[in-house]
Amino acid sequence: MKKITLLFIGFTFVFCSMAQEDNGTLLNKKVASVQLKDMEGKTVNTADLGFDGPVIISFWATWCSPCKRELNTIQDVYPDWQEETGVELVAVSIDDEKTKNMVPLYANGKGWDYLVLMDTNGDFKRAMGVNNVPHTFLLDAEGNIVYSHNNYAPGDEDELYEEVLKLAAK
């Protein structure tokens, strides 16, 4: 039993170290350039989002409860964030062909003021190294990744906002 426990602890340590290393390699790199569709079917290049200030990219799915909690929580404070920092949020749905029709229903039903993009093939998700959702990135005005966070717990939005404030102050 001790051998199994030690093996599990060792595996967990190695896996967590690798995950941190992979996340760290994304920081200070440019956002990937992938062609996605918005909810109206217009093509958008992720590298040319065209925003002047900080950009939050949040990968989510309609079947992901933590994703929806995060984006709904941010929606409550988003107008204040925008006014203070000029931040823009892009919600990237990873819903596939079977569930993609639920995306506009959910986003419009919640009154999200975000640009919602559809990554039905997972091309952008793979290019950004996203393994599970929610996964949130913060970009500077040049498209450099300056912050990355995986998963969601209440209060994570406060940490994200602090990072947005630091970036907006530069």
MARTIKE-478881 format. One record per residue: residue number from 1; residue in three letters; y, x, z of N, C-alpha, C in turn. Coordinates in nm, 4 decimals. Example, Ala and Ser with C-alpha at 12.3 -4.5 7.8 and 13.67 -1.06 7.14 Angstrom:
<pts>
  nr rest     n.py     n.px     n.pz    ca.py    ca.px    ca.pz     c.py     c.px     c.pz
   1  ALA  -0.5690   1.3190   0.7800  -0.4500   1.2300   0.7800  -0.3300   1.3200   0.7800
   2  SER  -0.2250   1.2850   0.7080  -0.1060   1.3670   0.7140   0.0030   1.2900   0.7870
</pts>
This chain:
<pts>
  nr rest     n.py     n.px     n.pz    ca.py    ca.px    ca.pz     c.py     c.px     c.pz
   1  MET  -0.1188   0.0824   0.0000   0.0000   0.0000   0.0000   0.1258   0.0873   0.0000
   2  LYS   0.1224   0.1977   0.0775   0.2373   0.2870   0.0824   0.2644   0.3487  -0.0547
   3  LYS   0.1566   0.3816  -0.1273   0.1735   0.4401  -0.2598   0.2418   0.3416  -0.3546
   4  ILE   0.2023   0.2158  -0.3465   0.2628   0.1135  -0.4327   0.4096   0.0958  -0.3977
   5  THR   0.4405   0.0927  -0.2688   0.5798   0.0780  -0.2253   0.6633   0.1959  -0.2725
   6  LEU   0.6116   0.3181  -0.2540   0.6842   0.4366  -0.2995   0.7006   0.4374  -0.4507
   7  LEU   0.5973   0.3963  -0.5221   0.6062   0.3892  -0.6674   0.7134   0.2892  -0.7093
   8  PHE   0.7151   0.1736  -0.6435   0.8156   0.0705  -0.6740   0.9556   0.1220  -0.6438
   9  ILE   0.9744   0.1861  -0.5299   1.1059   0.2405  -0.4933   1.1480   0.3469  -0.5943
  10  GLY   1.0565   0.4332  -0.6325   1.0879   0.5367  -0.7311   1.1251   0.4770  -0.8656
  11  PHE   1.0481   0.3772  -0.9097   1.0787   0.3101  -1.0362   1.2150   0.2427  -1.0301
  12  THR   1.2424   0.1741  -0.9195   1.3708   0.1063  -0.9030   1.4851   0.2066  -0.9074
  13  PHE   1.4693   0.3207  -0.8409   1.5733   0.4235  -0.8410   1.5989   0.4757  -0.9823
  14  VAL   1.4916   0.5065  -1.0536   1.5059   0.5583  -1.1896   1.5685   0.4525  -1.2797
  15  PHE   1.5212   0.3289  -1.2699   1.5745   0.2209  -1.3533   1.7224   0.1983  -1.3250
  16  CYS   1.7603   0.1932  -1.1978   1.9013   0.1716  -1.1623   1.9871   0.2886  -1.2089
  17  SER   1.9353   0.4097  -1.1968   2.0099   0.5262  -1.2430   2.0320   0.5188  -1.3932
  18  MET   1.9285   0.4774  -1.4661   1.9415   0.4654  -1.6111   2.0410   0.3562  -1.6462
  19  ALA   2.0356   0.2442  -1.5750   2.1274   0.1340  -1.6041   2.2715   0.1772  -1.5804
  20  GLN   2.2951   0.2506  -1.4718   2.4301   0.2974  -1.4445   2.4743   0.3974  -1.5508
  21  GLU   2.3826   0.4833  -1.5916   2.4158   0.5826  -1.6937   2.4513   0.5139  -1.8252
  22  ASP   2.3702   0.4152  -1.8657   2.3978   0.3442  -1.9900   2.5321   0.2740  -1.9830
  23  ASN   2.5621   0.2107  -1.8705   2.6894   0.1423  -1.8539   2.8032   0.2429  -1.8588
  24  GLY   2.7848   0.3570  -1.7972   2.8885   0.4586  -1.7952   2.9165   0.5154  -1.9332
  25  THR   2.8142   0.5203  -2.0186   2.8366   0.5749  -2.1513   2.9212   0.4820  -2.2363
  26  LEU   2.9278   0.3540  -2.2025   3.0104   0.2606  -2.2780   3.1580   0.2739  -2.2442
  27  LEU   3.1869   0.3144  -2.1207   3.3261   0.3226  -2.0807   3.3997   0.4244  -2.1663
  28  ASN   3.5235   0.3916  -2.1971   3.6123   0.4732  -2.2795   3.5670   0.4844  -2.4247
  29  LYS   3.4781   0.3950  -2.4676   3.4407   0.3863  -2.6077   3.5039   0.2614  -2.6659
  30  LYS   3.5152   0.2588  -2.7951   3.5734   0.1437  -2.8643   3.4758   0.0268  -2.8650
  31  VAL   3.5342  -0.0921  -2.8690   3.4523  -0.2118  -2.8829   3.3830  -0.2074  -3.0187
  32  ALA   3.2604  -0.2557  -3.0243   3.1833  -0.2540  -3.1484   3.2462  -0.3463  -3.2527
  33  SER   3.2301  -0.3105  -3.3781   3.2813  -0.3901  -3.4892   3.1684  -0.4742  -3.5471
  34  VAL   3.1738  -0.6055  -3.5186   3.0709  -0.6985  -3.5651   3.1410  -0.8247  -3.6144
  35  GLN   3.0892  -0.8829  -3.7216   3.1434  -1.0081  -3.7741   3.0764  -1.1247  -3.7023
  36  LEU   3.1576  -1.2063  -3.6328   3.1081  -1.3251  -3.5641   3.1852  -1.4465  -3.6134
  37  LYS   3.1336  -1.5643  -3.5837   3.2017  -1.6897  -3.6185   3.2577  -1.7515  -3.4911
  38  ASP   3.3780  -1.8130  -3.5055   3.4294  -1.8911  -3.3934   3.3687  -2.0317  -3.4003
  39  MET   3.4090  -2.1201  -3.3137   3.3470  -2.2527  -3.3084   3.3790  -2.3382  -3.4315
  40  GLU   3.4829  -2.3009  -3.5068   3.5166  -2.3738  -3.6289   3.4542  -2.3103  -3.7522
  41  GLY   3.3807  -2.2002  -3.7348   3.3141  -2.1346  -3.8459   3.3939  -2.0236  -3.9109
  42  LYS   3.5122  -1.9920  -3.8563   3.5945  -1.8838  -3.9107   3.5358  -1.7492  -3.8666
  43  THR   3.5307  -1.6527  -3.9607   3.4772  -1.5198  -3.9313   3.5814  -1.4355  -3.8587
  44  VAL   3.5363  -1.3680  -3.7527   3.6218  -1.2816  -3.6718   3.5529  -1.1474  -3.6558
  45  ASN   3.6262  -1.0387  -3.6820   3.5736  -0.9047  -3.6580   3.6078  -0.8679  -3.5137
  46  THR   3.5069  -0.8358  -3.4362   3.5287  -0.8089  -3.2942   3.6173  -0.6872  -3.2689
  47  ALA   3.6235  -0.5948  -3.3635   3.7078  -0.4767  -3.3462   3.8540  -0.5062  -3.3793
  48  ASP   3.8788  -0.6201  -3.4405   4.0144  -0.6573  -3.4804   4.0566  -0.7884  -3.4157
  49  LEU   4.0374  -0.7986  -3.2863   4.0709  -0.9242  -3.2193   4.2207  -0.9524  -3.2229
  50  GLY   4.3025  -0.8494  -3.2399   4.4442  -0.8692  -3.2633   4.5276  -0.9025  -3.1414
  51  PHE   4.4789  -0.8706  -3.0250   4.5554  -0.8980  -2.9044   4.6391  -0.7765  -2.8678
  52  ASP   4.7524  -0.8006  -2.8024   4.8443  -0.6920  -2.7683   4.8201  -0.6320  -2.6305
  53  GLY   4.7494  -0.7022  -2.5461   4.7316  -0.6539  -2.4095   4.5853  -0.6415  -2.3745
  54  PRO   4.5547  -0.6489  -2.2475   4.4149  -0.6406  -2.2040   4.3326  -0.7560  -2.2623
  55  VAL   4.2071  -0.7287  -2.2915   4.1155  -0.8300  -2.3442   3.9890  -0.8276  -2.2597
  56  ILE   3.9503  -0.9448  -2.2115   3.8232  -0.9614  -2.1409   3.7243  -1.0193  -2.2411
  57  ILE   3.6092  -0.9566  -2.2538   3.5010  -1.0114  -2.3354   3.3889  -1.0474  -2.2398
  58  SER   3.3552  -1.1757  -2.2376   3.2512  -1.2234  -2.1481   3.1349  -1.2793  -2.2289
  59  PHE   3.0204  -1.2145  -2.2195   2.8992  -1.2633  -2.2846   2.8372  -1.3701  -2.1953
  60  TRP   2.8011  -1.4838  -2.2542   2.7500  -1.5977  -2.1785   2.6552  -1.6798  -2.2648
  61  ALA   2.5940  -1.7803  -2.2053   2.5087  -1.8745  -2.2777   2.5128  -2.0093  -2.2062
  62  THR   2.4892  -2.1156  -2.2807   2.4933  -2.2497  -2.2218   2.3830  -2.2707  -2.1189
  63  TRP   2.2745  -2.1960  -2.1299   2.1625  -2.2097  -2.0372   2.1767  -2.1188  -1.9147
  64  CYS   2.2872  -2.0450  -1.9051   2.3076  -1.9468  -1.7977   2.4053  -2.0023  -1.6933
  65  SER   2.3539  -2.0447  -1.5801   2.4395  -2.1016  -1.4747   2.5428  -2.0029  -1.4208
  66  PRO   2.5061  -1.8758  -1.3899   2.6090  -1.7827  -1.3424   2.7194  -1.7597  -1.4456
  67  CYS   2.6828  -1.7604  -1.5735   2.7829  -1.7430  -1.6803   2.8852  -1.8551  -1.6752
  68  LYS   2.8364  -1.9764  -1.6672   2.9250  -2.0921  -1.6675   3.0108  -2.0948  -1.5409
  69  ARG   2.9521  -2.0579  -1.4274   3.0313  -2.0513  -1.3029   3.1443  -1.9512  -1.3167
  70  GLU   3.1144  -1.8329  -1.3733   3.2164  -1.7298  -1.3896   3.3296  -1.7791  -1.4801
  71  LEU   3.2954  -1.8286  -1.5969   3.3986  -1.8704  -1.6924   3.4763  -1.9922  -1.6440
  72  ASN   3.4114  -2.0834  -1.5744   3.4828  -2.1990  -1.5186   3.5756  -2.1578  -1.4050
  73  THR   3.5336  -2.0612  -1.3251   3.6185  -2.0101  -1.2174   3.7411  -1.9411  -1.2746
  74  ILE   3.7208  -1.8589  -1.3759   3.8339  -1.7900  -1.4386   3.9274  -1.8906  -1.5050
  75  GLN   3.8715  -1.9963  -1.5646   3.9557  -2.0973  -1.6301   4.0598  -2.1532  -1.5337
  76  ASP   4.0239  -2.1668  -1.4071   4.1172  -2.2215  -1.3075   4.2387  -2.1323  -1.2860
  77  VAL   4.2224  -2.0021  -1.3005   4.3328  -1.9078  -1.2751   4.3842  -1.8403  -1.4027
  78  TYR   4.3210  -1.8674  -1.5126   4.3530  -1.8009  -1.6391   4.4995  -1.8138  -1.6802
  79  PRO   4.5619  -1.9311  -1.6714   4.7039  -1.9383  -1.7095   4.7917  -1.8424  -1.6279
  80  ASP   4.7634  -1.8291  -1.4990   4.8389  -1.7355  -1.4146   4.8127  -1.5913  -1.4566
  81  TRP   4.6862  -1.5600  -1.4852   4.6514  -1.4250  -1.5299   4.7258  -1.3915  -1.6582
  82  GLN   4.7265  -1.4855  -1.7515   4.7938  -1.4618  -1.8801   4.9436  -1.4409  -1.8610
  83  GLU   5.0038  -1.5246  -1.7785   5.1481  -1.5145  -1.7560   5.1840  -1.3803  -1.6940
  84  GLU   5.1037  -1.3353  -1.5995   5.1349  -1.2123  -1.5278   5.0990  -1.0853  -1.6059
  85  THR   4.9901  -1.0897  -1.6844   4.9401  -0.9666  -1.7450   4.9296  -0.9711  -1.8970
  86  GLY   4.9351  -1.0889  -1.9570   4.9150  -1.1014  -2.1008   4.7697  -1.0907  -2.1437
  87  VAL   4.6776  -1.0961  -2.0492   4.5353  -1.0834  -2.0788   4.4868  -1.1985  -2.1664
  88  GLU   4.3920  -1.1674  -2.2525   4.3229  -1.2683  -2.3332   4.1750  -1.2599  -2.3008
  89  LEU   4.1066  -1.3734  -2.3029   3.9639  -1.3766  -2.2766   3.8914  -1.4275  -2.4000
  90  VAL   3.7856  -1.3573  -2.4360   3.6993  -1.3972  -2.5462   3.5611  -1.4226  -2.4861
  91  ALA   3.5149  -1.5476  -2.4975   3.3830  -1.5847  -2.4477   3.2852  -1.5769  -2.5642
  92  VAL   3.1885  -1.4865  -2.5561   3.0928  -1.4650  -2.6646   2.9602  -1.5288  -2.6256
  93  SER   2.9276  -1.6374  -2.6937   2.8025  -1.7074  -2.6671   2.6871  -1.6372  -2.7362
  94  ILE   2.5799  -1.6157  -2.6601   2.4589  -1.5570  -2.7187   2.3542  -1.6650  -2.7455
  95  ASP   2.3965  -1.7909  -2.7422   2.3040  -1.9001  -2.7738   2.2476  -1.8799  -2.9142
  96  ASP   2.1200  -1.9104  -2.9304   2.0555  -1.8920  -3.0603   2.0686  -2.0188  -3.1446
  97  GLU   1.9993  -2.0210  -3.2564   2.0079  -2.1341  -3.3493   1.9696  -2.2666  -3.2829
  98  LYS   1.8775  -2.2636  -3.1870   1.8324  -2.3869  -3.1219   1.9369  -2.4458  -3.0288
  99  THR   2.0177  -2.3611  -2.9642   2.1110  -2.4111  -2.8625   2.2579  -2.3949  -2.8991
 100  LYS   2.2878  -2.3355  -3.0162   2.4276  -2.3074  -3.0512   2.5137  -2.4322  -3.0632
 101  ASN   2.4548  -2.5466  -3.0939   2.5335  -2.6696  -3.1051   2.5870  -2.7171  -2.9707
 102  MET   2.5295  -2.6675  -2.8622   2.5760  -2.7039  -2.7283   2.7028  -2.6281  -2.6891
 103  VAL   2.7315  -2.5167  -2.7561   2.8445  -2.4310  -2.7194   2.9781  -2.5045  -2.7304
 104  PRO   3.0132  -2.5640  -2.8472   3.1418  -2.6345  -2.8548   3.1483  -2.7543  -2.7596
 105  LEU   3.0369  -2.8221  -2.7438   3.0349  -2.9368  -2.6514   3.0691  -2.8926  -2.5098
 106  TYR   3.0089  -2.7829  -2.4679   3.0344  -2.7347  -2.3321   3.1758  -2.6781  -2.3182
 107  ALA   3.2136  -2.5869  -2.4072   3.3440  -2.5202  -2.3969   3.4590  -2.6204  -2.4084
 108  ASN   3.4516  -2.7113  -2.5041   3.5571  -2.8119  -2.5190   3.5568  -2.9103  -2.4034
 109  GLY   3.4377  -2.9441  -2.3553   3.4268  -3.0355  -2.2418   3.4885  -2.9787  -2.1147
 110  LYS   3.4855  -2.8485  -2.1007   3.5442  -2.7826  -1.9843   3.6908  -2.7458  -2.0063
 111  GLY   3.7399  -2.7653  -2.1285   3.8797  -2.7365  -2.1576   3.9133  -2.5886  -2.1564
 112  TRP   3.8175  -2.5055  -2.1956   3.8429  -2.3620  -2.1968   3.9529  -2.3275  -2.2953
 113  ASP   4.0450  -2.2441  -2.2520   4.1526  -2.1958  -2.3368   4.1170  -2.0612  -2.3984
 114  TYR   3.9903  -2.0295  -2.4020   3.9447  -1.9014  -2.4522   3.9093  -1.9105  -2.5995
 115  LEU   3.9144  -1.7951  -2.6668   3.8530  -1.7840  -2.7980   3.7028  -1.7764  -2.7722
 116  VAL   3.6258  -1.8655  -2.8342   3.4809  -1.8664  -2.8162   3.4174  -1.8230  -2.9478
 117  LEU   3.3399  -1.7157  -2.9417   3.2707  -1.6631  -3.0581   3.1202  -1.6833  -3.0419
 118  MET   3.0527  -1.6969  -3.1562   2.9089  -1.7222  -3.1578   2.8349  -1.5974  -3.2054
 119  ASP   2.7457  -1.5453  -3.1213   2.6642  -1.4283  -3.1539   2.5181  -1.4724  -3.1616
 120  THR   2.4898  -1.5666  -3.2530   2.3573  -1.6290  -3.2587   2.2457  -1.5305  -3.2927
 121  ASN   2.2753  -1.4243  -3.3661   2.1733  -1.3246  -3.4002   2.1655  -1.2115  -3.2981
 122  GLY   2.2605  -1.2062  -3.2044   2.2601  -1.1023  -3.1022   2.3092  -0.9670  -3.1502
 123  ASP   2.3743  -0.9632  -3.2664   2.4217  -0.8347  -3.3201   2.5259  -0.7692  -3.2294
 124  PHE   2.6244  -0.8471  -3.1849   2.7306  -0.7935  -3.0989   2.6742  -0.7583  -2.9618
 125  LYS   2.5871  -0.8434  -2.9117   2.5220  -0.8190  -2.7824   2.4507  -0.6843  -2.7840
 126  ARG   2.3736  -0.6580  -2.8880   2.3010  -0.5305  -2.8994   2.3985  -0.4142  -2.9151
 127  ALA   2.5007  -0.4329  -2.9972   2.5975  -0.3252  -3.0212   2.6728  -0.2875  -2.8940
 128  MET   2.6896  -0.3839  -2.8041   2.7613  -0.3591  -2.6789   2.6676  -0.3223  -2.5641
 129  GLY   2.5383  -0.3153  -2.5899   2.4426  -0.2763  -2.4869   2.4213  -0.3813  -2.3802
 130  VAL   2.4360  -0.5078  -2.4161   2.4183  -0.6175  -2.3205   2.2703  -0.6543  -2.3149
 131  ASN   2.2128  -0.6442  -2.1961   2.0720  -0.6782  -2.1775   2.0530  -0.8166  -2.1182
 132  ASN   2.1457  -0.8576  -2.0338   2.1387  -0.9923  -1.9769   2.2811  -1.0427  -1.9527
 133  VAL   2.2910  -1.1720  -1.9346   2.4215  -1.2351  -1.9152   2.4266  -1.2971  -1.7764
 134  PRO   2.5478  -1.3123  -1.7219   2.6756  -1.2760  -1.7809   2.7002  -1.1251  -1.7780
 135  HIS   2.7702  -1.0796  -1.8785   2.8136  -0.9398  -1.8858   2.9576  -0.9416  -1.9342
 136  THR   3.0443  -0.8784  -1.8571   3.1872  -0.8830  -1.8831   3.2416  -0.7431  -1.9079
 137  PHE   3.3243  -0.7317  -2.0107   3.3910  -0.6072  -2.0454   3.5413  -0.6291  -2.0409
 138  LEU   3.6145  -0.5248  -2.0071   3.7603  -0.5263  -2.0149   3.8012  -0.4179  -2.1130
 139  LEU   3.8853  -0.4565  -2.2101   3.9331  -0.3637  -2.3119   4.0819  -0.3431  -2.2966
 140  ASP   4.1278  -0.2225  -2.3297   4.2720  -0.1997  -2.3357   4.3233  -0.2464  -2.4722
 141  ALA   4.4520  -0.2315  -2.4969   4.5130  -0.2810  -2.6210   4.4607  -0.2084  -2.7451
 142  GLU   4.4008  -0.0914  -2.7277   4.3457  -0.0165  -2.8407   4.1979  -0.0486  -2.8636
 143  GLY   4.1405  -0.1364  -2.7836   4.0005  -0.1724  -2.8000   3.9033  -0.0822  -2.7279
 144  ASN   3.9536   0.0028  -2.6363   3.8667   0.0894  -2.5570   3.8091   0.0112  -2.4391
 145  ILE   3.6813   0.0299  -2.4129   3.6170  -0.0337  -2.2981   3.6567   0.0433  -2.1728
 146  VAL   3.7235  -0.0242  -2.0789   3.7696   0.0431  -1.9577   3.6998  -0.0087  -1.8319
 147  TYR   3.6230  -0.1185  -1.8461   3.5539  -0.1767  -1.7305   3.4368  -0.2593  -1.7829
 148  SER   3.3276  -0.2561  -1.7086   3.2096  -0.3332  -1.7446   3.1438  -0.3837  -1.6172
 149  HIS   3.1010  -0.5097  -1.6203   3.0354  -0.5675  -1.5024   2.9256  -0.6627  -1.5480
 150  ASN   2.8108  -0.6530  -1.4854   2.6969  -0.7379  -1.5177   2.6673  -0.8314  -1.4028
 151  ASN   2.6355  -0.9575  -1.4357   2.6018  -1.0633  -1.3409   2.7295  -1.1258  -1.2854
 152  TYR   2.7137  -1.2242  -1.1976   2.8292  -1.2890  -1.1377   2.7947  -1.3389  -0.9989
 153  ALA   2.8844  -1.3113  -0.9064   2.8813  -1.3686  -0.7718   3.0246  -1.4105  -0.7410
 154  PRO   3.0439  -1.5162  -0.6636   3.1805  -1.5580  -0.6295   3.2596  -1.4394  -0.5735
 155  GLY   3.3798  -1.4216  -0.6246   3.4643  -1.3097  -0.5848   3.4701  -1.2005  -0.6903
 156  ASP   3.3712  -1.1969  -0.7811   3.3727  -1.0967  -0.8885   3.4963  -1.1117  -0.9760
 157  GLU   3.5456  -1.2351  -0.9886   3.6652  -1.2570  -1.0699   3.7873  -1.1886  -1.0081
 158  ASP   3.7895  -1.1750  -0.8763   3.8993  -1.1047  -0.8097   3.8971  -0.9558  -0.8436
 159  GLU   3.7771  -0.8972  -0.8457   3.7622  -0.7567  -0.8840   3.8061  -0.7371  -1.0296
 160  LEU   3.7659  -0.8298  -1.1156   3.8065  -0.8234  -1.2561   3.9577  -0.8316  -1.2684
 161  TYR   4.0187  -0.9213  -1.1938   4.1637  -0.9368  -1.2007   4.2358  -0.8101  -1.1543
 162  GLU   4.1823  -0.7447  -1.0516   4.2415  -0.6187  -1.0057   4.2375  -0.5143  -1.1168
 163  GLU   4.1274  -0.5109  -1.1914   4.1171  -0.4174  -1.3032   4.2148  -0.4537  -1.4153
 164  VAL   4.2327  -0.5842  -1.4391   4.3290  -0.6293  -1.5394   4.4706  -0.5881  -1.4978
 165  LEU   4.5023  -0.6041  -1.3680   4.6354  -0.5659  -1.3180   4.6608  -0.4169  -1.3372
 166  LYS   4.5592  -0.3338  -1.3072   4.5739  -0.1887  -1.3247   4.6018  -0.1560  -1.4712
 167  LEU   4.5309  -0.2215  -1.5584   4.5458  -0.1957  -1.7018   4.6811  -0.2444  -1.7519
 168  ALA   4.7250  -0.3597  -1.7050   4.8532  -0.4152  -1.7482   4.9703  -0.3329  -1.6988
 169  ALA   4.9517  -0.2624  -1.5861   5.0592  -0.1824  -1.5285   5.0818  -0.0521  -1.6060
 170  LYS   4.9853  -0.0127  -1.6875   4.9967   0.1154  -1.7615   5.0960   0.1037  -1.8742
</pts>
